[in-house]
Amino acid sequence: MVLEATARTDTGTVVPLVKREYREIGLDLDGRQRMGSWEIKEIIDLSLQPGKSVREKFVTELPAETRSAEVEVKLSLWPSPEREIVVERIVRKIVFEP
């Protein structure tokens, strides 16, 4: 799964905010298992388990003249490199007070 967030300012500037991947490690590029799950759990777990929530925080700077921005957060599943399934997409407008 891939989490991507971008901000589009009122002047039209697109600012990439974050891109995080949640995946099983231990697989090679062809998807073949190279390590057992018991070995992986001893190192690190980058997967997003079914039904589990994860709260992500990120900080960025927008151009100084920005008065508002539309932030889009998208969570996608990639069953193959050519196919994206959007699981969730949220768009919110943020207005900055002068």
NORBEL-V382190 format. One record per pair of residues at least 6 apart in sequence whose C-alpha atoms are under 6 Angstrom apart, sorted by sequence separation. I is the first residue (numbers start at 0). J is the second residue. If there is no record, write none. Layout:
{{I,J} {I,J}}
//
This chain:
{{7,13} {26,32} {77,83} {6,13} {25,32} {26,33} {76,83} {6,14} {25,33} {76,84} {5,14} {25,34} {75,84} {5,15} {75,85} {5,16} {75,86} {4,16} {74,86} {4,17} {74,87} {3,17} {73,87} {3,18} {73,88} {2,18} {72,88} {2,19} {72,89} {1,19} {71,89} {1,20} {71,90} {0,20} {70,90} {0,21} {70,91} {69,91} {22,45} {23,46} {69,92} {21,45} {22,46} {68,92} {21,46} {68,93} {21,47} {67,93} {67,94} {67,95} {66,95} {9,67} {8,67} {9,68} {8,68} {7,68} {7,69} {6,69} {6,70} {5,70} {5,71} {4,71} {4,72} {3,72} {3,73} {2,73} {2,74} {1,74} {1,75} {0,75} {0,76}}
//
